[in-house]
C-alpha cells in the first residue's frame, strides 16, 4: 500500500506547543500522535523549516521544535533539484502567487511541487492553507508543466480518516 506523502511547514510543527491556541494545539497533537507517529503518512520536513526554526529567539522553544522529527519519525526531504526549487519559488513571488516577502512559504510550496508531495500541511491560512492560494499555485504549476496535484491543507483535513 502506498502511503500519501505529507510535508510539514513550520507552523504545523509550531502548533504542537501553542498554549495560546488550545484548539489548534489539540488538533495538531492529535494529528501528530495518531497519524504521523504511527506512519499513516510518509512525512517530511525540509532544510527550509529548519532555517525558520533556527530563527526562533527562545532557545528552549527552538530545541523543542528541532526535536519534533526525532520524536515523530519525520524524515528530512532530500531535494533532488535545488536550483529548480529556487527558480519555482521565485516564479511564485514574481507572479503574485505568494506575497513578495514570503520566500519561505514559496520555498515550501516549490519543494513540494518538485518532489511531488501530496499534501503540504500548514496552519498558515493567510499565505498557504486556503483555497484561493492553492488555486493560484496550481494554475501557475499547470502553466509551467508541473501536473502533480499538490493540496495545501491544515492538519484538520488529514485526520479522522
LUMPADREN-35372 format. One record per residue: residue in three letters; x, y, z of N, C-alpha, C in turn. Coordinates in nm, 4 decimals. Layout:
<atoms>
   bavo       n_c1       n_c2       n_c3      ca_c1      ca_c2      ca_c3       c_c1       c_c2       c_c3
    ALA          X          Y          Z          X          Y          Z          X          Y          Z
...
</atoms>
This chain:
<atoms>
   bavo       n_c1       n_c2       n_c3      ca_c1      ca_c2      ca_c3       c_c1       c_c2       c_c3
    UNK     0.0839    -0.1186     0.0000     0.0000     0.0000     0.0000     0.0882     0.1248     0.0000
    UNK     0.0616     0.2142    -0.0891     0.1368     0.3391    -0.0979     0.0758     0.4406    -0.0010
    UNK     0.1611     0.4923     0.0864     0.1145     0.5932     0.1817     0.1211     0.7313     0.1183
    UNK     0.0222     0.8156     0.1438     0.0299     0.9532     0.0950     0.1494     1.0243     0.1572
    UNK     0.2087     1.1167     0.0819     0.3217     1.1935     0.1322     0.2733     1.3265     0.1881
    UNK     0.3336     1.3647     0.2997     0.2963     1.4861     0.3716     0.4227     1.5653     0.4010
    UNK     0.4161     1.6943     0.3775     0.5248     1.7867     0.4111     0.4710     1.8809     0.5175
    UNK     0.5432     1.8932     0.6279     0.5029     1.9818     0.7360     0.5777     2.1134     0.7267
    UNK     0.5040     2.2235     0.7163     0.5713     2.3522     0.7214     0.5952     2.3876     0.8682
    UNK     0.6581     2.4984     0.8934     0.6979     2.5367     1.0281     0.5779     2.5559     1.1198
    UNK     0.4700     2.6126     1.0682     0.3525     2.6360     1.1528     0.2911     2.5052     1.2010
    UNK     0.2933     2.4024     1.1196     0.2363     2.2727     1.1590     0.3110     2.2146     1.2784
    UNK     0.4402     2.2392     1.2857     0.5209     2.1912     1.3981     0.5028     2.2841     1.5184
    UNK     0.4996     2.4142     1.4935     0.4852     2.5138     1.5997     0.3618     2.4909     1.6856
    UNK     0.2524     2.4509     1.6244     0.1274     2.4400     1.6988     0.1227     2.3190     1.7921
    UNK     0.2242     2.2347     1.7893     0.2344     2.1307     1.8920     0.2537     2.1929     2.0301
    UNK     0.3058     2.3152     2.0338     0.3408     2.3822     2.1586     0.2656     2.5143     2.1774
    UNK     0.1583     2.5342     2.1036     0.0868     2.6623     2.1040    -0.0163     2.6675     2.2167
    UNK     0.0312     2.6943     2.3369    -0.0590     2.7024     2.4516    -0.1587     2.8183     2.4378
    UNK    -0.1240     2.9175     2.3572    -0.2128     3.0321     2.3372    -0.3231     3.0044     2.2343
    UNK    -0.3212     2.8867     2.1708    -0.4243     2.8467     2.0739    -0.4632     2.7018     2.1037
    UNK    -0.5344     2.6788     2.2150    -0.5588     2.5416     2.2608    -0.6329     2.4526     2.1612
    UNK    -0.7251     2.5077     2.0844    -0.7991     2.4242     1.9886    -0.7075     2.3729     1.8775
    UNK    -0.6271     2.4621     1.8210    -0.5334     2.4205     1.7164    -0.4262     2.3279     1.7724
    UNK    -0.3820     2.3555     1.8950    -0.2828     2.2687     1.9583    -0.3395     2.1282     1.9741
    UNK    -0.4630     2.1169     2.0203    -0.5261     1.9861     2.0405    -0.5357     1.9086     1.9092
    UNK    -0.5769     1.9754     1.8037    -0.5867     1.9111     1.6722    -0.4481     1.8686     1.6237
    UNK    -0.3493     1.9560     1.6425    -0.2135     1.9273     1.5982    -0.1550     1.8082     1.6733
    UNK    -0.1731     1.8044     1.8039    -0.1234     1.6919     1.8833    -0.1918     1.5626     1.8390
    UNK    -0.3223     1.5678     1.8170    -0.3968     1.4512     1.7673    -0.3387     1.4046     1.6341
    UNK    -0.3157     1.4973     1.5437    -0.2601     1.4667     1.4118    -0.1233     1.3995     1.4244
    UNK    -0.0356     1.4561     1.5054     0.0988     1.4005     1.5205     0.0961     1.2647     1.5906
    UNK     0.0203     1.2541     1.6984     0.0180     1.1303     1.7779    -0.0523     1.0146     1.7065
    UNK    -0.1620     1.0435     1.6373    -0.2465     0.9372     1.5824    -0.2342     0.9152     1.4318
    UNK    -0.1612     1.0032     1.3638    -0.1469     0.9889     1.2185    -0.0016     0.9929     1.1732
    UNK     0.0763     1.0851     1.2289     0.2177     1.0956     1.1904     0.3001     0.9858     1.2585
    UNK     0.2919     0.9777     1.3903     0.3737     0.8817     1.4659     0.3501     0.7372     1.4225
    UNK     0.2252     0.6932     1.4006     0.2042     0.5534     1.3582     0.2396     0.5278     1.2115
    UNK     0.2784     0.6319     1.1375     0.3213     0.6120     0.9992     0.2094     0.5999     0.8978
    UNK     0.0934     0.6559     0.9269    -0.0165     0.6548     0.8294     0.0247     0.7333     0.7052
    UNK     0.1035     0.8369     0.7272     0.1554     0.9175     0.6166     0.3071     0.9060     0.6122
    UNK     0.3616     0.9181     0.4935     0.5062     0.9307     0.4767     0.5348     1.0793     0.4939
    UNK     0.5949     1.1154     0.6063     0.6001     1.2558     0.6476     0.7409     1.3138     0.6392
    UNK     0.7474     1.4392     0.5926     0.8738     1.5080     0.5713     0.8723     1.6495     0.6265
    UNK     0.9921     1.6984     0.6521     1.0185     1.8399     0.6719     1.1424     1.8706     0.5903
    UNK     1.1825     1.9963     0.5820     1.2962     2.0299     0.4959     1.3936     2.1231     0.5664
    UNK     1.5039     2.1477     0.4994     1.6019     2.2441     0.5498     1.5411     2.3832     0.5619
    UNK     1.4379     2.4131     0.4820     1.3719     2.5438     0.4911     1.3007     2.5577     0.6260
    UNK     1.2395     2.4502     0.6719     1.1744     2.4502     0.8029     1.2805     2.4666     0.9119
    UNK     1.3895     2.3947     0.8985     1.4987     2.4052     0.9960     1.5512     2.5484     1.0008
    UNK     1.5689     2.6110     0.8839     1.6155     2.7505     0.8786     1.5200     2.8428     0.9533
    UNK     1.3899     2.8240     0.9321     1.2917     2.9084     1.0010     1.2957     2.8848     1.1515
    UNK     1.3029     2.7598     1.1918     1.3079     2.7283     1.3355     1.4332     2.7881     1.3984
    UNK     1.5438     2.7841     1.3275     1.6683     2.8390     1.3812     1.6641     2.9899     1.4001
    UNK     1.5632     3.0555     1.3456     1.5450     3.1997     1.3662     1.4684     3.2295     1.4953
    UNK     1.4209     3.1244     1.5624     1.3480     3.1395     1.6880     1.4421     3.1909     1.7958
    UNK     1.4049     3.3008     1.8602     1.4901     3.3618     1.9626     1.4971     3.2836     2.0919
    UNK     1.3909     3.2149     2.1268     1.3835     3.1381     2.2511     1.4526     3.0037     2.2305
    UNK     1.5692     2.9858     2.2947     1.6484     2.8648     2.2707     1.5755     2.7373     2.3127
    UNK     1.5048     2.7411     2.4242     1.4316     2.6226     2.4704     1.3242     2.5820     2.3686
    UNK     1.2523     2.6798     2.3187     1.1492     2.6524     2.2172     1.2135     2.5989     2.0892
    UNK     1.3228     2.6614     2.0476     1.3927     2.6185     1.9261     1.4335     2.4709     1.9376
    UNK     1.4888     2.4330     2.0511     1.5310     2.2942     2.0698     1.4120     2.1982     2.0697
    UNK     1.3016     2.2387     2.1329     1.1805     2.1542     2.1307     1.1336     2.1335     1.9874
    UNK     1.1313     2.2404     1.9090     1.0867     2.2316     1.7696     1.1799     2.1433     1.6868
    UNK     1.3100     2.1590     1.7073     1.4075     2.0803     1.6306     1.4043     1.9318     1.6673
    UNK     1.3546     1.8994     1.7867     1.3459     1.7597     1.8294     1.2216     1.6883     1.7789
    UNK     1.1239     1.7617     1.7269     0.9976     1.7007     1.6829     1.0186     1.5883     1.5814
    UNK     1.0997     1.6054     1.4777     1.1151     1.4970     1.3801     1.1652     1.3662     1.4406
    UNK     1.2538     1.3736     1.5374     1.3018     1.2521     1.6024     1.1939     1.1861     1.6867
    UNK     1.1101     1.2680     1.7488     1.0020     1.2157     1.8336     0.8899     1.1523     1.7517
    UNK     0.8726     1.1971     1.6277     0.7586     1.1523     1.5469     0.7983     1.0819     1.4173
    UNK     0.9246     1.0478     1.4028     0.9713     0.9731     1.2850     0.9416     1.0484     1.1543
    UNK     0.9791     1.1740     1.1524     0.9610     1.2582     1.0337     1.0942     1.2630     0.9609
    UNK     1.0918     1.2341     0.8325     1.2145     1.2318     0.7526     1.2461     1.3694     0.6961
    UNK     1.3742     1.3919     0.6742     1.4188     1.5141     0.6083     1.4030     1.4939     0.4577
    UNK     1.3370     1.5861     0.3922     1.3150     1.5767     0.2482     1.4445     1.6071     0.1748
    UNK     1.4890     1.5113     0.0974     1.6068     1.5317     0.0130     1.5590     1.5968    -0.1163
    UNK     1.6021     1.7166    -0.1402     1.5583     1.7896    -0.2590     1.6510     1.7537    -0.3740
    UNK     1.5933     1.6897    -0.4743     1.6724     1.6373    -0.5850     1.7175     1.7462    -0.6826
    UNK     1.6420     1.8557    -0.6894     1.6731     1.9618    -0.7848     1.6637     2.0985    -0.7152
    UNK     1.7621     2.1314    -0.6308     1.7522     2.2562    -0.5542     1.7417     2.3818    -0.6408
    UNK     1.8087     2.3826    -0.7560     1.8016     2.5003    -0.8434     1.6596     2.5178    -0.8974
    UNK     1.5936     2.4063    -0.9267     1.4564     2.4093    -0.9767     1.3608     2.4606    -0.8683
    UNK     1.3850     2.4189    -0.7450     1.3035     2.4670    -0.6331     1.3190     2.6184    -0.6197
    UNK     1.4424     2.6669    -0.6223     1.4670     2.8112    -0.6113     1.3991     2.8877    -0.7251
    UNK     1.4103     2.8360    -0.8450     1.3510     2.9009    -0.9626     1.1983     2.9063    -0.9515
    UNK     1.1374     2.7959    -0.9117     0.9921     2.7915    -0.8990     0.9446     2.8845    -0.7879
    UNK     1.0140     2.8854    -0.6759     0.9776     2.9756    -0.5653     0.9837     3.1206    -0.6116
    UNK     1.0856     3.1535    -0.6875     1.0984     3.2897    -0.7393     0.9823     3.3233    -0.8330
    UNK     0.9401     3.2270    -0.9137     0.8260     3.2498    -1.0031     0.6969     3.2716    -0.9250
    UNK     0.6799     3.2010    -0.8128     0.5623     3.2250    -0.7281     0.5609     3.3693    -0.6795
    UNK     0.6770     3.4196    -0.6395     0.6866     3.5564    -0.5892     0.6661     3.6585    -0.7018
    UNK     0.7308     3.6366    -0.8143     0.7215     3.7299    -0.9274     0.5817     3.7369    -0.9882
    UNK     0.5081     3.6264    -0.9825     0.3750     3.6205    -1.0429     0.2623     3.6463    -0.9429
    UNK     0.2969     3.6892    -0.8226     0.1961     3.7235    -0.7239     0.1222     3.6051    -0.6632
    UNK     0.1746     3.4859    -0.6826     0.1138     3.3675    -0.6216     0.1365     3.3721    -0.4701
    UNK     0.2520     3.4210    -0.4294     0.2872     3.4421    -0.2893     0.3267     3.5891    -0.2724
    UNK     0.3005     3.6470    -0.1558     0.3449     3.7851    -0.1323     0.4968     3.7958    -0.1454
    UNK     0.5455     3.9098    -0.1924     0.6881     3.9270    -0.2230     0.7858     3.8907    -0.1113
    UNK     0.7497     3.9117     0.0136     0.8435     3.8857     0.1236     0.8267     3.7471     0.1851
    UNK     0.7413     3.6631     0.1301     0.7140     3.5314     0.1886     0.7940     3.4218     0.1181
    UNK     0.9263     3.4397     0.1181     1.0143     3.3475     0.0467     1.0054     3.2057     0.1026
    UNK     0.9988     3.1914     0.2343     0.9922     3.0556     0.2892     0.8626     2.9855     0.2498
    UNK     0.7519     3.0582     0.2475     0.6262     2.9970     0.2033     0.6398     2.9491     0.0591
    UNK     0.6994     3.0325    -0.0253     0.7200     2.9948    -0.1658     0.8135     2.8746    -0.1770
    UNK     0.9162     2.8703    -0.0954     1.0101     2.7573    -0.0977     0.9436     2.6283    -0.0500
    UNK     0.8589     2.6370     0.0529     0.7872     2.5176     0.0999     0.7026     2.4600    -0.0143
    UNK     0.6283     2.5459    -0.0808     0.5424     2.5003    -0.1905     0.6266     2.4447    -0.3042
    UNK     0.7307     2.5160    -0.3417     0.8135     2.4735    -0.4544     0.8781     2.3375    -0.4300
    UNK     0.9286     2.3142    -0.3094     0.9915     2.1832    -0.2871     0.8869     2.0728    -0.2876
    UNK     0.7655     2.1007    -0.2424     0.6582     2.0001    -0.2501     0.6222     1.9692    -0.3953
    UNK     0.6193     2.0715    -0.4780     0.5854     2.0523    -0.6198     0.6950     1.9725    -0.6906
    UNK     0.8175     2.0132    -0.6735     0.9291     1.9464    -0.7413     0.9425     1.8010    -0.6959
    UNK     0.9204     1.7750    -0.5669     0.9354     1.6390    -0.5140     0.8042     1.5593    -0.5159
    UNK     0.7006     1.6176    -0.5741     0.5697     1.5506    -0.5904     0.5104     1.5008    -0.4580
    UNK     0.5094     1.5912    -0.3604     0.4468     1.5639    -0.2309     0.2954     1.5799    -0.2484
    UNK     0.2192     1.4950    -0.1809     0.0731     1.5006    -0.1936     0.0099     1.6154    -0.1151
    UNK     0.0563     1.6363     0.0095    -0.0056     1.7354     0.0970     0.0984     1.8227     0.1645
    UNK     0.0848     1.9530     0.1508     0.1616     2.0480     0.2305     0.0694     2.0849     0.3463
    UNK     0.1108     2.0546     0.4685     0.0277     2.0788     0.5864     0.0767     2.2036     0.6577
    UNK    -0.0168     2.2960     0.6805     0.0165     2.4255     0.7384    -0.1027     2.4802     0.8164
    UNK    -0.0740     2.5603     0.9170    -0.1778     2.6381     0.9851    -0.1765     2.7818     0.9346
    UNK    -0.0981     2.8111     0.8346    -0.0864     2.9467     0.7815    -0.1982     2.9698     0.6794
    UNK    -0.3135     3.0136     0.7288    -0.4282     3.0372     0.6409    -0.4033     3.1523     0.5439
    UNK    -0.3367     3.2551     0.5907    -0.3216     3.3770     0.5099    -0.2382     3.3538     0.3832
    UNK    -0.1268     3.2817     0.3963    -0.0354     3.2689     0.2825    -0.0285     3.1303     0.2206
    UNK    -0.0867     3.0287     0.2866    -0.0746     2.8935     0.2317    -0.2066     2.8171     0.2297
    UNK    -0.2580     2.7831     0.3459    -0.3697     2.6882     0.3562    -0.5057     2.7542     0.3330
    UNK    -0.5264     2.7971     0.2107    -0.6588     2.8467     0.1736    -0.6816     2.8166     0.0259
    UNK    -0.8051     2.8001    -0.0103    -0.8394     2.7535    -0.1450    -0.7937     2.8518    -0.2533
    UNK    -0.7980     2.9794    -0.2254    -0.7563     3.0777    -0.3262    -0.6066     3.0678    -0.3556
    UNK    -0.5268     3.0523    -0.2500    -0.3815     3.0383    -0.2697    -0.3519     2.9079    -0.3438
    UNK    -0.4195     2.8000    -0.3027    -0.3978     2.6710    -0.3673    -0.4312     2.6790    -0.5162
    UNK    -0.5388     2.7462    -0.5513    -0.5772     2.7600    -0.6928    -0.4723     2.8381    -0.7712
    UNK    -0.4176     2.9445    -0.7105    -0.3121     3.0221    -0.7773    -0.1880     2.9367    -0.8004
    UNK    -0.1511     2.8592    -0.6981    -0.0345     2.7705    -0.7098    -0.0565     2.6702    -0.8216
    UNK    -0.1706     2.6037    -0.8196    -0.1981     2.5007    -0.9204    -0.2039     2.5604    -1.0609
    UNK    -0.2627     2.6783    -1.0746    -0.2729     2.7414    -1.2070    -0.1339     2.7680    -1.2652
    UNK    -0.0448     2.8264    -1.1842     0.0904     2.8524    -1.2342     0.1648     2.7215    -1.2575
    UNK     0.1471     2.6258    -1.1670     0.2135     2.4966    -1.1852     0.1735     2.4327    -1.3173
    UNK     0.0454     2.4287    -1.3460    -0.0020     2.3665    -1.4712     0.0520     2.4418    -1.5921
    UNK     0.0540     2.5731    -1.5820     0.1081     2.6553    -1.6912     0.2557     2.6217    -1.7161
    UNK     0.3277     2.5895    -1.6102     0.4709     2.5579    -1.6216     0.4978     2.4092    -1.6456
    UNK     0.3919     2.3285    -1.6486     0.4082     2.1862    -1.6760     0.4229     2.0975    -1.5537
    UNK     0.3998     2.1522    -1.4357     0.4029     2.0725    -1.3124     0.2611     2.0240    -1.2856
    UNK     0.2359     1.8970    -1.3102     0.0989     1.8468    -1.3094     0.0594     1.7708    -1.1828
    UNK     0.1526     1.7459    -1.0926     0.1178     1.6751    -0.9684     0.0229     1.7635    -0.8868
    UNK    -0.0914     1.7104    -0.8451    -0.1942     1.7925    -0.7789    -0.1683     1.8148    -0.6296
    UNK    -0.0751     1.9002    -0.5957    -0.0453     1.9322    -0.4565    -0.1679     1.9916    -0.3889
    UNK    -0.1975     1.9433    -0.2697    -0.3008     2.0036    -0.1847    -0.2302     2.0766    -0.0719
    UNK    -0.2773     2.1964    -0.0385    -0.2235     2.2766     0.0710    -0.3346     2.2863     0.1746
    UNK    -0.3159     2.2162     0.2879    -0.4259     2.1997     0.3825    -0.3794     2.2098     0.5275
    UNK    -0.4760     2.2135     0.6175    -0.4466     2.2137     0.7609    -0.4454     2.0706     0.8122
    UNK    -0.3914     2.0485     0.9331    -0.3955     1.9135     0.9905    -0.5376     1.8589     1.0035
    UNK    -0.6336     1.9467     1.0251    -0.7732     1.9033     1.0393    -0.8195     1.8192     0.9211
    UNK    -0.7712     1.8524     0.8042    -0.8167     1.7846     0.6828    -0.7532     1.6483     0.6612
    UNK    -0.6561     1.6122     0.7430    -0.5910     1.4816     0.7306    -0.6197     1.3886     0.8479
    UNK    -0.7065     1.4306     0.9370    -0.7417     1.3436     1.0490    -0.8836     1.2904     1.0309
    UNK    -0.9166     1.1962     1.1122    -1.0492     1.1317     1.1088    -1.0716     1.0526     0.9803
    UNK    -0.9652     0.9854     0.9334    -0.9807     0.9034     0.8125    -1.0328     0.7659     0.8483
</atoms>
